[in-house]
């Protein structure tokens, strides 16, 4: 169950990071509300996951999921450039996340 909380919290990190960018410095109401709600849920889920997953592993997986998810959102929907090197680097992060799970 802890790993489910961790993965969902990582996905919520993608939501709050994207909402943060959309809030334009907290000047837009709804993206700011989404940011706050997703941030609280993401941190809460991380806290629950860290009850049984070591902090080094849990935090690295959480950040990795959020970073990869945010990069994918940026490339898929926000017009950020896509390149082979960028995709390979993101795949390396995913490999690291999977490795940490397998070693846990």
C-alpha positions as CSV (number, residue, x, y, z in Angstrom):
1,X,0.0,0.0,0.0
2,X,2.9,2.3,0.7
3,X,4.2,2.0,-2.8
4,X,0.7,2.9,-4.2
5,X,0.7,6.0,-2.0
6,X,4.2,6.9,-3.2
7,X,3.3,6.5,-6.9
8,X,0.1,8.5,-6.6
9,X,1.9,11.2,-4.6
10,X,4.5,11.4,-7.4
11,X,1.8,11.8,-10.0
12,X,0.3,14.6,-7.8
13,X,3.7,16.2,-7.9
14,X,3.3,16.5,-11.6
15,X,-0.1,18.0,-11.1
16,X,1.1,20.7,-8.7
17,X,4.2,21.5,-10.7
18,X,2.1,22.0,-13.8
19,X,-0.5,24.1,-11.9
20,X,2.3,26.2,-10.4
21,X,3.5,27.1,-13.9
22,X,-0.1,27.8,-14.9
23,X,-0.8,30.0,-11.9
24,X,1.6,32.6,-13.3
25,X,3.1,33.5,-9.9
26,X,-0.2,32.8,-8.1
27,X,-2.0,35.5,-10.1
28,X,-4.6,33.1,-11.5
29,X,-7.2,31.6,-9.0
30,X,-8.0,28.1,-10.3
31,X,-4.5,27.0,-11.1
32,X,-3.4,28.3,-7.7
33,X,-6.2,26.3,-6.0
34,X,-5.2,23.2,-7.9
35,X,-1.6,23.8,-6.9
36,X,-2.4,24.0,-3.2
37,X,-4.8,21.0,-3.2
38,X,-2.4,18.8,-5.2
39,X,0.6,19.9,-3.1
40,X,-1.1,19.0,0.2
41,X,-2.3,15.6,-1.1
42,X,1.1,14.9,-2.6
43,X,3.0,15.7,0.6
44,X,0.4,13.8,2.7
45,X,0.8,10.7,0.5
46,X,4.5,10.9,0.7
47,X,4.3,11.1,4.5
48,X,2.2,8.0,4.6
49,X,4.5,6.1,2.2
50,X,7.5,7.1,4.3
51,X,6.1,5.2,7.3
52,X,7.3,2.0,5.7
53,X,9.7,3.0,2.8
54,X,13.1,4.4,3.7
55,X,13.3,8.2,3.2
56,X,16.2,8.0,0.7
57,X,14.3,5.6,-1.5
58,X,10.9,7.2,-1.1
59,X,12.0,10.7,-1.8
60,X,14.1,9.7,-4.8
61,X,11.1,7.8,-6.3
62,X,8.7,10.6,-5.5
63,X,10.9,13.3,-7.1
64,X,11.7,11.0,-10.1
65,X,8.0,10.3,-10.8
66,X,7.2,14.0,-10.5
67,X,10.2,15.1,-12.7
68,X,9.5,12.6,-15.4
69,X,5.7,13.3,-15.3
70,X,6.2,17.1,-15.5
71,X,8.7,16.8,-18.3
72,X,6.2,14.6,-20.3
73,X,3.4,17.0,-19.7
74,X,5.6,19.8,-20.9
75,X,6.6,18.0,-24.1
76,X,3.1,16.5,-24.8
77,X,0.9,19.5,-24.0
78,X,2.9,22.6,-23.4
79,X,5.0,22.8,-26.5
80,X,8.4,22.1,-24.9
81,X,11.0,20.7,-27.3
82,X,11.3,16.9,-27.6
83,X,14.6,15.3,-28.4
84,X,16.3,11.9,-28.4
85,X,18.7,12.9,-25.7
86,X,15.9,14.3,-23.5
87,X,13.9,11.1,-23.9
88,X,16.9,8.9,-23.1
89,X,17.6,11.0,-20.0
90,X,14.0,10.6,-18.8
91,X,14.3,6.8,-19.4
92,X,17.4,6.7,-17.2
93,X,15.4,8.4,-14.4
94,X,12.6,5.8,-14.9
95,X,15.2,3.0,-14.8
96,X,16.5,4.4,-11.6
97,X,13.0,4.5,-10.1
98,X,12.4,0.9,-11.1
99,X,15.8,-0.1,-9.7
100,X,15.1,1.5,-6.4
101,X,11.7,-0.4,-6.2
102,X,13.4,-3.7,-7.1
103,X,16.1,-3.2,-4.5
104,X,13.7,-2.3,-1.7
